[in-house]
């Protein structure tokens, strides 16, 4: 995420970058030392998408401050 946004790692935390997940469970997070997008919570496809052929988890990245 840091690389895609063109930010250095110290700027990642200073910019207030956070992951916005739809729903109550935060499934994704940013690794503070690498800037990588990581799985923060176990993702259970059967629980999330019961009786749905194509399962999609939507999330976004919010950057506060200047880029």
N, C-alpha and C positions, 0 to 999 in steps of 0.2 A: 504494500500500500504506500509506504514511504517513497519507494522508487517511482511508482506510477504517478504520485502527486508531485514529484520533483522536490521532495523535502529531505533534509538530512535528519538523522535520528533525534538529535536534541530538539530540532524544530517541530518534530512530530508531537511531542508532549506539550511544547509551548504553544502550538497552534490550536490546541483543544480539539484534536482529531478524535472522533469517536464513531462507533458503528451503531447504526440504527436498525434494529430488527423489528419486523412487523410481528405483533403478538407479545405475549408476556414473557416468554423465555428467551434470554439472550444467548443465542447459539454461537455467535461469533465474537471475537475480541481481537485486539491488536497486541502483538507481543512487543513489550516495551523496549527490549534490547535489539530486536531485529527489524521491527516494523512490519513483520509478516502478519497476514490474516490467519488466525488460528481458530480451531473449534473450541468453544468455551464450555459447551454442554453437550452431552450425548444426544445424537439425533436419531430418533426412532421413527423410521419411515412408516411403519405399520400404524403407529399411534397418530402421527401427523396427517397422513394422507390415506386413511382407511377408505377403501372402495374408489380410489382415484387412480387412473392409469398413469398419468404424468404428475409427479410430485415436484413442486417448486417451492423453495424457500427464498423469499425476497428480503433484501437488506440494502442499506445504503451507508455511505460514508459522509459524515458531517465535519466540515472544517470551519472552526471559528477563527476569526482574525484574518490577517492579510496573508496572501499567497504570492 
